[in-house]
Every structure is written in structure tokens, then in C-alpha cells.
Amino acid sequence: MNKGIKLATGDYLCFLNAGDGLHEDDTLLQMVHSINGTALPGVLYGETEIVDSQGHFLYMRRLSAPATLTWKSFKQGMLVCHQAFFARRDLVEPYDLRYRFSADFDWCIRIMKKADVLHNTHLTLIDYLNEGMTTRNHKASLKERFRIMSRHYGWASTVTHHLWFVLRLLYK
């Protein structure tokens, strides 16, 4: 990913995993049409469909993109799938290689902290293959996310939010 960042020349960057894809052939055009005004938002984001290995719809991602997104929104978890997170290139920093499974979570937070405008396209942007690396390494990913959240939001806030995550799972 960091090699791709160095080589990128476009206005925005988005990282797709093997098997993921844009939701429609004209998704990028739809995204452009969703922008109001002439200033390019720091981040464009939207929804994600989960698909099987043949690209067939399984379900919408459980966490949906909030109407308004800020860097503090990720205290509630990764509300926007990194594949549906398009960052303006001038805001992009390298991925932190200390994180093997959740570097995308940290990367998105760091970009949102720098972004002036985060724009919800109100579109389904990505078809996400339900067999990603984080899906296979879920426990290790959760540990990394706890460390990332503690770094950005503080330990006490992170513990409180994780208690909420557990309660939310128990009552659903």
C-alpha cells in the first residue's frame, strides 16, 4: 500500500483488496456528481455491499456510513469500510507498518483528522468480498484496533466504547 501511495498521481486514493470492486461501472462518475461546489472534499465515503466469491450480493455491511463523519466517529468502530473511503492524495500519509491487520483503521483516522470536509456520497461504492484477511484474522485485528483507538482516543474512552460494543452484541 505504501508503494502505491508513492506512485499515485490521481486526486484521490482508495485501496481495494483482491476480490473487491466498485459497485457499478460508473461508481466514480456517480461520486463526482455527488460533490457540491468546486472544492474537492478531503474524503469521499459511502456504503459497502458484502458479496460472495462470484460477486453475488450477500448483505449490506452491518455498520453503515454516518450522515456526518469525523475522526471521532471511529470511536464507535470502523463505520466506513476502508474500501469505501476515498482520501484526497495531498492528505494521505503512509500506512503504519506496526499494524499487520488494522493499519487501514489507523490510516483513515489520521486522514480524517487532517481533512477539512468529509463528504458522504450516499451511494453504495464498493462490493466487498466476504473472505478478506481481517475476516480470517478477526481476533488479532480486534487487538490492534484496541491499541489504535487507545492511541487516538485515550485508554479510558476506548475501554468505555468496548464495553458498549459488547453490550450492543449481547442485545442484538
VMD Tcl script that builds the backbone (N, CA, C; Angstrom):
set m [mol new atoms 516]
animate dup $m
set s [atomselect $m all]
$s set {name element resname resid chain x y z} {
  {N N MET 1 A 0.831 -1.183 0.000}
  {CA C MET 1 A 0.000 0.000 0.000}
  {C C MET 1 A 0.876 1.248 0.000}
  {N N ASN 2 A 1.942 1.232 0.805}
  {CA C ASN 2 A 2.805 2.402 0.839}
  {C C ASN 2 A 3.516 2.625 -0.492}
  {N N LYS 3 A 3.853 1.553 -1.193}
  {CA C LYS 3 A 4.443 1.697 -2.526}
  {C C LYS 3 A 3.430 2.331 -3.473}
  {N N GLY 4 A 2.166 1.920 -3.367}
  {CA C GLY 4 A 1.105 2.501 -4.187}
  {C C GLY 4 A 0.908 3.977 -3.899}
  {N N ILE 5 A 0.991 4.350 -2.625}
  {CA C ILE 5 A 0.855 5.762 -2.244}
  {C C ILE 5 A 1.946 6.585 -2.918}
  {N N LYS 6 A 3.173 6.088 -2.892}
  {CA C LYS 6 A 4.294 6.817 -3.506}
  {C C LYS 6 A 4.116 6.977 -5.014}
  {N N LEU 7 A 3.496 5.985 -5.651}
  {CA C LEU 7 A 3.343 6.009 -7.111}
  {C C LEU 7 A 2.075 6.721 -7.580}
  {N N ALA 8 A 1.154 6.983 -6.678}
  {CA C ALA 8 A -0.149 7.548 -7.055}
  {C C ALA 8 A -0.005 8.950 -7.632}
  {N N THR 9 A -0.808 9.229 -8.659}
  {CA C THR 9 A -0.783 10.548 -9.295}
  {C C THR 9 A -2.162 11.191 -9.374}
  {N N GLY 10 A -3.208 10.470 -9.043}
  {CA C GLY 10 A -4.565 10.998 -9.144}
  {C C GLY 10 A -4.918 11.907 -7.977}
  {N N ASP 11 A -6.141 12.424 -7.988}
  {CA C ASP 11 A -6.604 13.312 -6.924}
  {C C ASP 11 A -6.959 12.555 -5.650}
  {N N TYR 12 A -7.430 11.308 -5.786}
  {CA C TYR 12 A -7.878 10.513 -4.640}
  {C C TYR 12 A -7.246 9.133 -4.663}
  {N N LEU 13 A -7.124 8.563 -3.461}
  {CA C LEU 13 A -6.654 7.192 -3.326}
  {C C LEU 13 A -7.712 6.354 -2.640}
  {N N CYS 14 A -7.839 5.136 -3.104}
  {CA C CYS 14 A -8.720 4.143 -2.499}
  {C C CYS 14 A -8.013 2.804 -2.644}
  {N N PHE 15 A -8.060 2.013 -1.601}
  {CA C PHE 15 A -7.412 0.707 -1.637}
  {C C PHE 15 A -8.451 -0.394 -1.618}
  {N N LEU 16 A -8.390 -1.243 -2.624}
  {CA C LEU 16 A -9.274 -2.401 -2.711}
  {C C LEU 16 A -8.452 -3.661 -2.486}
  {N N ASN 17 A -9.031 -4.598 -1.784}
  {CA C ASN 17 A -8.394 -5.899 -1.611}
  {C C ASN 17 A -8.702 -6.772 -2.822}
  {N N ALA 18 A -7.961 -7.853 -2.969}
  {CA C ALA 18 A -8.240 -8.816 -4.037}
  {C C ALA 18 A -9.667 -9.309 -3.878}
  {N N GLY 19 A -10.428 -9.272 -4.956}
  {CA C GLY 19 A -11.819 -9.720 -4.912}
  {C C GLY 19 A -12.820 -8.605 -4.692}
  {N N ASP 20 A -12.370 -7.438 -4.216}
  {CA C ASP 20 A -13.264 -6.293 -4.035}
  {C C ASP 20 A -13.378 -5.540 -5.352}
  {N N GLY 21 A -14.424 -4.735 -5.483}
  {CA C GLY 21 A -14.575 -3.944 -6.694}
  {C C GLY 21 A -15.540 -2.797 -6.503}
  {N N LEU 22 A -15.527 -1.886 -7.452}
  {CA C LEU 22 A -16.502 -0.801 -7.438}
  {C C LEU 22 A -17.887 -1.399 -7.658}
  {N N HIS 23 A -18.881 -0.814 -7.019}
  {CA C HIS 23 A -20.226 -1.379 -7.041}
  {C C HIS 23 A -20.843 -1.365 -8.441}
  {N N GLU 24 A -20.653 -0.296 -9.168}
  {CA C GLU 24 A -21.194 -0.153 -10.529}
  {C C GLU 24 A -20.062 0.276 -11.465}
  {N N ASP 25 A -20.264 0.088 -12.747}
  {CA C ASP 25 A -19.267 0.532 -13.722}
  {C C ASP 25 A -19.047 2.039 -13.668}
  {N N ASP 26 A -20.093 2.789 -13.306}
  {CA C ASP 26 A -19.990 4.248 -13.278}
  {C C ASP 26 A -19.949 4.804 -11.852}
  {N N THR 27 A -19.497 4.015 -10.889}
  {CA C THR 27 A -19.451 4.471 -9.494}
  {C C THR 27 A -18.637 5.750 -9.345}
  {N N LEU 28 A -17.480 5.822 -9.987}
  {CA C LEU 28 A -16.645 7.022 -9.848}
  {C C LEU 28 A -17.356 8.252 -10.398}
  {N N LEU 29 A -18.042 8.105 -11.516}
  {CA C LEU 29 A -18.800 9.215 -12.084}
  {C C LEU 29 A -19.925 9.632 -11.138}
  {N N GLN 30 A -20.616 8.667 -10.561}
  {CA C GLN 30 A -21.671 8.978 -9.593}
  {C C GLN 30 A -21.100 9.735 -8.392}
  {N N MET 31 A -19.905 9.353 -7.965}
  {CA C MET 31 A -19.267 10.045 -6.845}
  {C C MET 31 A -18.992 11.504 -7.189}
  {N N VAL 32 A -18.469 11.726 -8.386}
  {CA C VAL 32 A -18.179 13.097 -8.828}
  {C C VAL 32 A -19.455 13.928 -8.825}
  {N N HIS 33 A -20.545 13.358 -9.324}
  {CA C HIS 33 A -21.814 14.088 -9.381}
  {C C HIS 33 A -22.396 14.351 -7.997}
  {N N SER 34 A -21.953 13.620 -6.996}
  {CA C SER 34 A -22.472 13.838 -5.639}
  {C C SER 34 A -21.829 15.040 -4.952}
  {N N ILE 35 A -20.729 15.540 -5.509}
  {CA C ILE 35 A -19.999 16.650 -4.884}
  {C C ILE 35 A -20.680 17.965 -5.220}
  {N N ASN 36 A -20.933 18.755 -4.187}
  {CA C ASN 36 A -21.500 20.095 -4.367}
  {C C ASN 36 A -20.374 21.118 -4.319}
  {N N GLY 37 A -20.403 22.089 -5.215}
  {CA C GLY 37 A -19.383 23.125 -5.218}
  {C C GLY 37 A -18.161 22.701 -6.012}
  {N N THR 38 A -17.113 23.512 -5.903}
  {CA C THR 38 A -15.918 23.267 -6.698}
  {C C THR 38 A -14.753 22.730 -5.881}
  {N N ALA 39 A -14.798 22.887 -4.563}
  {CA C ALA 39 A -13.704 22.395 -3.721}
  {C C ALA 39 A -13.788 20.874 -3.595}
  {N N LEU 40 A -12.658 20.230 -3.699}
  {CA C LEU 40 A -12.613 18.778 -3.548}
  {C C LEU 40 A -12.607 18.423 -2.063}
  {N N PRO 41 A -13.565 17.615 -1.615}
  {CA C PRO 41 A -13.585 17.205 -0.205}
  {C C PRO 41 A -12.317 16.424 0.150}
  {N N GLY 42 A -11.933 16.485 1.417}
  {CA C GLY 42 A -10.777 15.721 1.873}
  {C C GLY 42 A -11.014 14.225 1.777}
  {N N VAL 43 A -12.260 13.825 2.030}
  {CA C VAL 43 A -12.626 12.409 1.989}
  {C C VAL 43 A -13.995 12.269 1.345}
  {N N LEU 44 A -14.130 11.296 0.470}
  {CA C LEU 44 A -15.427 10.866 -0.062}
  {C C LEU 44 A -15.674 9.475 0.493}
  {N N TYR 45 A -16.895 9.222 0.976}
  {CA C TYR 45 A -17.173 7.903 1.540}
  {C C TYR 45 A -18.600 7.486 1.241}
  {N N GLY 46 A -18.865 6.200 1.421}
  {CA C GLY 46 A -20.200 5.683 1.156}
  {C C GLY 46 A -20.386 4.298 1.744}
  {N N GLU 47 A -21.341 3.580 1.175}
  {CA C GLU 47 A -21.753 2.277 1.706}
  {C C GLU 47 A -21.011 1.130 1.025}
  {N N THR 48 A -21.119 -0.041 1.643}
  {CA C THR 48 A -20.443 -1.241 1.172}
  {C C THR 48 A -21.404 -2.419 1.165}
  {N N GLU 49 A -21.433 -3.141 0.047}
  {CA C GLU 49 A -22.164 -4.411 -0.031}
  {C C GLU 49 A -21.172 -5.544 0.181}
  {N N ILE 50 A -21.580 -6.546 0.926}
  {CA C ILE 50 A -20.771 -7.745 1.096}
  {C C ILE 50 A -21.214 -8.745 0.025}
  {N N VAL 51 A -20.234 -9.286 -0.715}
  {CA C VAL 51 A -20.530 -10.211 -1.814}
  {C C VAL 51 A -19.754 -11.515 -1.633}
  {N N ASP 52 A -20.228 -12.563 -2.307}
  {CA C ASP 52 A -19.512 -13.842 -2.281}
  {C C ASP 52 A -18.453 -13.859 -3.387}
  {N N SER 53 A -17.755 -14.968 -3.522}
  {CA C SER 53 A -16.645 -15.052 -4.476}
  {C C SER 53 A -17.085 -14.934 -5.936}
  {N N GLN 54 A -18.389 -15.097 -6.207}
  {CA C GLN 54 A -18.905 -14.896 -7.563}
  {C C GLN 54 A -19.460 -13.478 -7.755}
  {N N GLY 55 A -19.343 -12.635 -6.735}
  {CA C GLY 55 A -19.837 -11.268 -6.825}
  {C C GLY 55 A -21.314 -11.125 -6.526}
  {N N HIS 56 A -21.948 -12.170 -6.003}
  {CA C HIS 56 A -23.374 -12.116 -5.677}
  {C C HIS 56 A -23.585 -11.442 -4.326}
  {N N PHE 57 A -24.581 -10.593 -4.277}
  {CA C PHE 57 A -24.922 -9.866 -3.054}
  {C C PHE 57 A -25.243 -10.834 -1.923}
  {N N LEU 58 A -24.632 -10.606 -0.755}
  {CA C LEU 58 A -24.963 -11.365 0.446}
  {C C LEU 58 A -25.769 -10.498 1.411}
  {N N TYR 59 A -25.229 -9.316 1.726}
  {CA C TYR 59 A -25.902 -8.392 2.642}
  {C C TYR 59 A -25.152 -7.060 2.653}
  {N N MET 60 A -25.803 -6.039 3.174}
  {CA C MET 60 A -25.141 -4.749 3.355}
  {C C MET 60 A -24.242 -4.844 4.585}
  {N N ARG 61 A -23.154 -4.144 4.553}
  {CA C ARG 61 A -22.248 -4.124 5.706}
  {C C ARG 61 A -23.028 -3.700 6.946}
  {N N ARG 62 A -22.754 -4.361 8.075}
  {CA C ARG 62 A -23.504 -4.122 9.313}
  {C C ARG 62 A -23.404 -2.667 9.775}
  {N N LEU 63 A -22.214 -2.105 9.775}
  {CA C LEU 63 A -22.050 -0.704 10.152}
  {C C LEU 63 A -22.242 0.147 8.907}
  {N N SER 64 A -23.190 1.062 8.953}
  {CA C SER 64 A -23.432 1.899 7.779}
  {C C SER 64 A -22.764 3.256 7.960}
  {N N ALA 65 A -22.476 3.878 6.846}
  {CA C ALA 65 A -21.800 5.173 6.851}
  {C C ALA 65 A -22.698 6.230 7.492}
  {N N PRO 66 A -22.180 6.967 8.465}
  {CA C PRO 66 A -22.996 8.002 9.099}
  {C C PRO 66 A -23.209 9.186 8.158}
  {N N ALA 67 A -24.301 9.902 8.368}
  {CA C ALA 67 A -24.574 11.088 7.547}
  {C C ALA 67 A -23.423 12.077 7.660}
  {N N THR 68 A -22.921 12.263 8.869}
  {CA C THR 68 A -21.788 13.146 9.120}
  {C C THR 68 A -20.676 12.323 9.746}
  {N N LEU 69 A -19.507 12.376 9.158}
  {CA C LEU 69 A -18.364 11.602 9.625}
  {C C LEU 69 A -17.269 12.546 10.089}
  {N N THR 70 A -16.690 12.268 11.256}
  {CA C THR 70 A -15.494 12.965 11.727}
  {C C THR 70 A -14.519 11.904 12.224}
  {N N TRP 71 A -13.319 12.309 12.551}
  {CA C TRP 71 A -12.340 11.341 13.049}
  {C C TRP 71 A -12.801 10.725 14.360}
  {N N LYS 72 A -13.608 11.444 15.105}
  {CA C LYS 72 A -14.118 10.914 16.374}
  {C C LYS 72 A -15.200 9.862 16.157}
  {N N SER 73 A -15.785 9.826 14.973}
  {CA C SER 73 A -16.828 8.837 14.674}
  {C C SER 73 A -16.322 7.408 14.820}
  {N N PHE 74 A -15.035 7.199 14.566}
  {CA C PHE 74 A -14.493 5.845 14.621}
  {C C PHE 74 A -14.331 5.336 16.051}
  {N N LYS 75 A -14.661 6.153 17.039}
  {CA C LYS 75 A -14.762 5.643 18.413}
  {C C LYS 75 A -15.822 4.555 18.474}
  {N N GLN 76 A -16.797 4.641 17.580}
  {CA C GLN 76 A -17.895 3.667 17.519}
  {C C GLN 76 A -17.525 2.433 16.697}
  {N N GLY 77 A -16.304 2.376 16.220}
  {CA C GLY 77 A -15.864 1.301 15.342}
  {C C GLY 77 A -15.602 1.868 13.956}
  {N N MET 78 A -15.193 1.030 13.050}
  {CA C MET 78 A -14.885 1.482 11.693}
  {C C MET 78 A -16.189 1.604 10.915}
  {N N LEU 79 A -16.816 2.767 11.051}
  {CA C LEU 79 A -18.141 2.998 10.484}
  {C C LEU 79 A -18.144 3.000 8.963}
  {N N VAL 80 A -16.997 3.268 8.381}
  {CA C VAL 80 A -16.860 3.247 6.920}
  {C C VAL 80 A -15.768 2.241 6.573}
  {N N CYS 81 A -16.097 1.304 5.753}
  {CA C CYS 81 A -15.138 0.314 5.266}
  {C C CYS 81 A -14.019 1.049 4.519}
  {N N HIS 82 A -12.758 0.681 4.759}
  {CA C HIS 82 A -11.683 1.440 4.112}
  {C C HIS 82 A -11.775 1.403 2.593}
  {N N GLN 83 A -12.383 0.373 2.027}
  {CA C GLN 83 A -12.530 0.320 0.575}
  {C C GLN 83 A -13.505 1.386 0.077}
  {N N ALA 84 A -14.413 1.837 0.917}
  {CA C ALA 84 A -15.396 2.864 0.557}
  {C C ALA 84 A -14.976 4.230 1.090}
  {N N PHE 85 A -13.689 4.402 1.310}
  {CA C PHE 85 A -13.093 5.616 1.865}
  {C C PHE 85 A -12.076 6.120 0.849}
  {N N PHE 86 A -12.409 7.204 0.166}
  {CA C PHE 86 A -11.551 7.779 -0.866}
  {C C PHE 86 A -10.907 9.035 -0.295}
  {N N ALA 87 A -9.581 9.001 -0.118}
  {CA C ALA 87 A -8.851 10.098 0.513}
  {C C ALA 87 A -8.165 10.959 -0.542}
  {N N ARG 88 A -8.295 12.286 -0.371}
  {CA C ARG 88 A -7.600 13.196 -1.279}
  {C C ARG 88 A -6.090 12.985 -1.111}
  {N N ARG 89 A -5.390 12.866 -2.211}
  {CA C ARG 89 A -3.980 12.455 -2.191}
  {C C ARG 89 A -3.093 13.361 -1.345}
  {N N ASP 90 A -3.362 14.660 -1.323}
  {CA C ASP 90 A -2.497 15.555 -0.553}
  {C C ASP 90 A -2.625 15.346 0.959}
  {N N LEU 91 A -3.647 14.626 1.407}
  {CA C LEU 91 A -3.825 14.336 2.833}
  {C C LEU 91 A -3.241 12.981 3.235}
  {N N VAL 92 A -2.902 12.185 2.255}
  {CA C VAL 92 A -2.516 10.795 2.500}
  {C C VAL 92 A -1.112 10.702 3.085}
  {N N GLU 93 A -1.003 9.862 4.100}
  {CA C GLU 93 A 0.272 9.504 4.714}
  {C C GLU 93 A 0.464 8.002 4.523}
  {N N PRO 94 A 1.690 7.533 4.683}
  {CA C PRO 94 A 1.903 6.083 4.576}
  {C C PRO 94 A 1.152 5.318 5.669}
  {N N TYR 95 A 0.837 4.077 5.368}
  {CA C TYR 95 A 0.270 3.179 6.369}
  {C C TYR 95 A 1.317 2.922 7.446}
  {N N ASP 96 A 0.886 2.800 8.686}
  {CA C ASP 96 A 1.767 2.485 9.805}
  {C C ASP 96 A 1.993 0.974 9.807}
  {N N LEU 97 A 3.196 0.569 9.491}
  {CA C LEU 97 A 3.503 -0.849 9.317}
  {C C LEU 97 A 3.595 -1.625 10.632}
  {N N ARG 98 A 3.436 -0.935 11.759}
  {CA C ARG 98 A 3.363 -1.653 13.042}
  {C C ARG 98 A 2.087 -2.478 13.127}
  {N N TYR 99 A 1.083 -2.095 12.331}
  {CA C TYR 99 A -0.202 -2.780 12.373}
  {C C TYR 99 A -0.305 -3.726 11.184}
  {N N ARG 100 A -0.438 -4.996 11.476}
  {CA C ARG 100 A -0.481 -6.002 10.415}
  {C C ARG 100 A -1.883 -6.169 9.839}
  {N N PHE 101 A -2.915 -6.046 10.689}
  {CA C PHE 101 A -4.283 -6.334 10.269}
  {C C PHE 101 A -5.191 -5.108 10.237}
  {N N SER 102 A -4.868 -4.072 10.990}
  {CA C SER 102 A -5.777 -2.924 11.119}
  {C C SER 102 A -5.121 -1.598 10.772}
  {N N ALA 103 A -4.096 -1.639 9.938}
  {CA C ALA 103 A -3.431 -0.402 9.528}
  {C C ALA 103 A -4.404 0.539 8.831}
  {N N ASP 104 A -5.413 -0.018 8.160}
  {CA C ASP 104 A -6.406 0.809 7.471}
  {C C ASP 104 A -7.215 1.647 8.459}
  {N N PHE 105 A -7.522 1.102 9.617}
  {CA C PHE 105 A -8.285 1.811 10.650}
  {C C PHE 105 A -7.507 3.047 11.109}
  {N N ASP 106 A -6.232 2.864 11.432}
  {CA C ASP 106 A -5.367 3.970 11.848}
  {C C ASP 106 A -5.210 4.988 10.721}
  {N N TRP 107 A -5.002 4.507 9.496}
  {CA C TRP 107 A -4.793 5.367 8.336}
  {C C TRP 107 A -6.000 6.280 8.115}
  {N N CYS 108 A -7.200 5.712 8.186}
  {CA C CYS 108 A -8.421 6.506 7.995}
  {C C CYS 108 A -8.557 7.576 9.074}
  {N N ILE 109 A -8.294 7.226 10.321}
  {CA C ILE 109 A -8.396 8.205 11.411}
  {C C ILE 109 A -7.416 9.348 11.181}
  {N N ARG 110 A -6.173 9.026 10.845}
  {CA C ARG 110 A -5.172 10.077 10.625}
  {C C ARG 110 A -5.573 11.003 9.478}
  {N N ILE 111 A -6.133 10.457 8.426}
  {CA C ILE 111 A -6.568 11.291 7.300}
  {C C ILE 111 A -7.754 12.159 7.703}
  {N N MET 112 A -8.715 11.582 8.417}
  {CA C MET 112 A -9.888 12.367 8.836}
  {C C MET 112 A -9.494 13.513 9.752}
  {N N LYS 113 A -8.477 13.331 10.575}
  {CA C LYS 113 A -8.008 14.410 11.451}
  {C C LYS 113 A -7.516 15.602 10.631}
  {N N LYS 114 A -6.965 15.344 9.450}
  {CA C LYS 114 A -6.419 16.404 8.605}
  {C C LYS 114 A -7.429 16.978 7.611}
  {N N ALA 115 A -8.490 16.240 7.335}
  {CA C ALA 115 A -9.439 16.638 6.284}
  {C C ALA 115 A -10.327 17.787 6.738}
  {N N ASP 116 A -10.559 18.721 5.831}
  {CA C ASP 116 A -11.466 19.831 6.112}
  {C C ASP 116 A -12.917 19.408 5.915}
  {N N VAL 117 A -13.203 18.706 4.842}
  {CA C VAL 117 A -14.568 18.266 4.530}
  {C C VAL 117 A -14.555 16.763 4.269}
  {N N LEU 118 A -15.482 16.066 4.933}
  {CA C LEU 118 A -15.696 14.636 4.689}
  {C C LEU 118 A -17.086 14.521 4.092}
  {N N HIS 119 A -17.162 14.020 2.866}
  {CA C HIS 119 A -18.404 14.056 2.092}
  {C C HIS 119 A -19.022 12.671 1.957}
  {N N ASN 120 A -20.239 12.521 2.469}
  {CA C ASN 120 A -20.994 11.285 2.293}
  {C C ASN 120 A -21.640 11.331 0.911}
  {N N THR 121 A -21.277 10.393 0.069}
  {CA C THR 121 A -21.831 10.351 -1.286}
  {C C THR 121 A -23.263 9.818 -1.302}
  {N N HIS 122 A -23.676 9.155 -0.226}
  {CA C HIS 122 A -24.992 8.497 -0.138}
  {C C HIS 122 A -25.162 7.454 -1.242}
  {N N LEU 123 A -24.044 6.823 -1.595}
  {CA C LEU 123 A -24.036 5.790 -2.634}
  {C C LEU 123 A -23.422 4.510 -2.082}
  {N N THR 124 A -23.821 3.388 -2.642}
  {CA C THR 124 A -23.088 2.149 -2.405}
  {C C THR 124 A -21.899 2.189 -3.352}
  {N N LEU 125 A -20.694 2.212 -2.780}
  {CA C LEU 125 A -19.490 2.401 -3.577}
  {C C LEU 125 A -18.762 1.098 -3.890}
  {N N ILE 126 A -18.812 0.159 -2.952}
  {CA C ILE 126 A -17.915 -0.992 -3.031}
  {C C ILE 126 A -18.665 -2.304 -2.850}
  {N N ASP 127 A -18.232 -3.305 -3.594}
  {CA C ASP 127 A -18.619 -4.693 -3.360}
  {C C ASP 127 A -17.422 -5.350 -2.677}
  {N N TYR 128 A -17.602 -5.728 -1.414}
  {CA C TYR 128 A -16.528 -6.257 -0.576}
  {C C TYR 128 A -16.631 -7.774 -0.494}
  {N N LEU 129 A -15.557 -8.458 -0.874}
  {CA C LEU 129 A -15.525 -9.915 -0.815}
  {C C LEU 129 A -15.481 -10.373 0.637}
  {N N ASN 130 A -16.369 -11.252 0.998}
  {CA C ASN 130 A -16.548 -11.694 2.381}
  {C C ASN 130 A -15.452 -12.640 2.874}
  {N N GLU 131 A -14.294 -12.617 2.269}
  {CA C GLU 131 A -13.221 -13.534 2.660}
  {C C GLU 131 A -11.901 -12.806 2.864}
  {N N GLY 132 A -11.950 -11.557 3.331}
  {CA C GLY 132 A -10.739 -10.762 3.469}
  {C C GLY 132 A -9.827 -11.238 4.587}
  {N N MET 133 A -8.604 -10.712 4.604}
  {CA C MET 133 A -7.611 -11.108 5.595}
  {C C MET 133 A -8.089 -10.816 7.009}
  {N N THR 134 A -8.696 -9.658 7.234}
  {CA C THR 134 A -9.153 -9.320 8.571}
  {C C THR 134 A -10.269 -10.258 9.008}
  {N N THR 135 A -11.081 -10.718 8.081}
  {CA C THR 135 A -12.123 -11.687 8.416}
  {C C THR 135 A -11.481 -12.973 8.933}
  {N N ARG 136 A -10.387 -13.385 8.311}
  {CA C ARG 136 A -9.700 -14.612 8.723}
  {C C ARG 136 A -8.904 -14.417 10.011}
  {N N ASN 137 A -8.495 -13.189 10.328}
  {CA C ASN 137 A -7.663 -12.891 11.497}
  {C C ASN 137 A -8.378 -11.918 12.427}
  {N N HIS 138 A -9.637 -12.188 12.673}
  {CA C HIS 138 A -10.504 -11.250 13.383}
  {C C HIS 138 A -9.986 -10.910 14.788}
  {N N LYS 139 A -9.558 -11.896 15.551}
  {CA C LYS 139 A -9.112 -11.653 16.926}
  {C C LYS 139 A -7.875 -10.748 16.964}
  {N N ALA 140 A -6.890 -11.034 16.125}
  {CA C ALA 140 A -5.686 -10.207 16.068}
  {C C ALA 140 A -6.030 -8.792 15.624}
  {N N SER 141 A -6.965 -8.675 14.701}
  {CA C SER 141 A -7.403 -7.368 14.225}
  {C C SER 141 A -8.045 -6.565 15.351}
  {N N LEU 142 A -8.869 -7.212 16.155}
  {CA C LEU 142 A -9.528 -6.514 17.264}
  {C C LEU 142 A -8.514 -6.004 18.284}
  {N N LYS 143 A -7.481 -6.780 18.551}
  {CA C LYS 143 A -6.434 -6.336 19.482}
  {C C LYS 143 A -5.716 -5.107 18.934}
  {N N GLU 144 A -5.401 -5.139 17.650}
  {CA C GLU 144 A -4.752 -3.981 17.036}
  {C C GLU 144 A -5.655 -2.764 17.078}
  {N N ARG 145 A -6.932 -2.947 16.793}
  {CA C ARG 145 A -7.868 -1.818 16.812}
  {C C ARG 145 A -7.965 -1.208 18.200}
  {N N PHE 146 A -7.920 -2.037 19.236}
  {CA C PHE 146 A -7.939 -1.517 20.602}
  {C C PHE 146 A -6.719 -0.623 20.831}
  {N N ARG 147 A -5.545 -1.072 20.386}
  {CA C ARG 147 A -4.330 -0.254 20.537}
  {C C ARG 147 A -4.443 1.046 19.748}
  {N N ILE 148 A -4.976 0.971 18.546}
  {CA C ILE 148 A -5.130 2.170 17.710}
  {C C ILE 148 A -6.099 3.147 18.359}
  {N N MET 149 A -7.224 2.639 18.822}
  {CA C MET 149 A -8.211 3.513 19.467}
  {C C MET 149 A -7.637 4.138 20.731}
  {N N SER 150 A -6.884 3.385 21.512}
  {CA C SER 150 A -6.264 3.933 22.722}
  {C C SER 150 A -5.307 5.058 22.359}
  {N N ARG 151 A -4.570 4.889 21.274}
  {CA C ARG 151 A -3.626 5.916 20.843}
  {C C ARG 151 A -4.338 7.202 20.406}
  {N N HIS 152 A -5.440 7.065 19.671}
  {CA C HIS 152 A -6.125 8.249 19.141}
  {C C HIS 152 A -7.144 8.848 20.113}
  {N N TYR 153 A -7.800 8.014 20.909}
  {CA C TYR 153 A -8.918 8.488 21.725}
  {C C TYR 153 A -8.672 8.397 23.227}
  {N N GLY 154 A -7.573 7.773 23.632}
  {CA C GLY 154 A -7.292 7.588 25.047}
  {C C GLY 154 A -7.790 6.234 25.539}
  {N N TRP 155 A -7.109 5.716 26.572}
  {CA C TRP 155 A -7.405 4.382 27.073}
  {C C TRP 155 A -8.797 4.303 27.687}
  {N N ALA 156 A -9.157 5.255 28.554}
  {CA C ALA 156 A -10.454 5.198 29.251}
  {C C ALA 156 A -11.614 5.240 28.261}
  {N N SER 157 A -11.535 6.123 27.294}
  {CA C SER 157 A -12.583 6.225 26.281}
  {C C SER 157 A -12.690 4.924 25.489}
  {N N THR 158 A -11.560 4.331 25.176}
  {CA C THR 158 A -11.548 3.087 24.406}
  {C C THR 158 A -12.168 1.941 25.196}
  {N N VAL 159 A -11.835 1.835 26.474}
  {CA C VAL 159 A -12.429 0.784 27.311}
  {C C VAL 159 A -13.936 0.977 27.392}
  {N N THR 160 A -14.376 2.212 27.607}
  {CA C THR 160 A -15.812 2.508 27.692}
  {C C THR 160 A -16.522 2.108 26.406}
  {N N HIS 161 A -15.958 2.470 25.275}
  {CA C HIS 161 A -16.588 2.129 23.999}
  {C C HIS 161 A -16.592 0.624 23.747}
  {N N HIS 162 A -15.565 -0.071 24.184}
  {CA C HIS 162 A -15.547 -1.527 24.005}
  {C C HIS 162 A -16.584 -2.213 24.885}
  {N N LEU 163 A -16.832 -1.671 26.059}
  {CA C LEU 163 A -17.926 -2.205 26.883}
  {C C LEU 163 A -19.251 -2.034 26.149}
  {N N TRP 164 A -19.410 -0.894 25.490}
  {CA C TRP 164 A -20.622 -0.649 24.701}
  {C C TRP 164 A -20.726 -1.650 23.544}
  {N N PHE 165 A -19.599 -1.929 22.874}
  {CA C PHE 165 A -19.610 -2.901 21.772}
  {C C PHE 165 A -20.119 -4.255 22.257}
  {N N VAL 166 A -19.641 -4.679 23.430}
  {CA C VAL 166 A -20.065 -5.973 23.986}
  {C C VAL 166 A -21.558 -5.956 24.287}
  {N N LEU 167 A -22.026 -4.880 24.926}
  {CA C LEU 167 A -23.461 -4.774 25.234}
  {C C LEU 167 A -24.299 -4.769 23.964}
  {N N ARG 168 A -23.826 -4.064 22.952}
  {CA C ARG 168 A -24.546 -3.987 21.679}
  {C C ARG 168 A -24.668 -5.370 21.044}
  {N N LEU 169 A -23.608 -6.151 21.117}
  {CA C LEU 169 A -23.648 -7.510 20.567}
  {C C LEU 169 A -24.589 -8.414 21.354}
  {N N LEU 170 A -24.599 -8.249 22.670}
  {CA C LEU 170 A -25.451 -9.092 23.513}
  {C C LEU 170 A -26.935 -8.820 23.305}
  {N N TYR 171 A -27.279 -7.584 22.999}
  {CA C TYR 171 A -28.691 -7.215 22.886}
  {C C TYR 171 A -29.206 -7.185 21.459}
  {N N LYS 172 A -28.422 -7.627 20.495}
  {CA C LYS 172 A -28.900 -7.665 19.105}
  {C C LYS 172 A -29.367 -9.025 18.748}
}
mol reanalyze $m
mol bondsrecalc $m
mol representation Tube
mol addrep $m
